Amino acid sequence: MAALLIYFGPLTPMETEARWFLATASGVLSLPAILYSGFHFYVAGWRTLRAGVPGMDALITMAVLAAVPVSLWQLAVGSDIVYSWWSC
């Protein structure tokens, strides 16, 4: 929900620190979903990749593995533009 304030909220470009804080808070709050709730997808995706028949679970796993590091990098350099890592 914090990410919605970034993209739809009344924040102006002058409030970049608030936008960065909301992006970071959104990421921290979504970690349980990424780690715990997504674990089933990661296991199934890895199994289908090893079997040579990747399915939708493998695509979800690859998307999360691509979005999380890019979003972390964006936050590390001070940007508030994240790839909804935090809401995958």
Secondary structure, DSSP 8 states (H G I E B T S, - for coil): -HHHHHHHS---TT-HHHHHHHHHHHHHHHHHIIIIITHHHHHHHHHHHHHT---HHHHHHHHHHHHHHHHHHHHHTT-----SGGG-
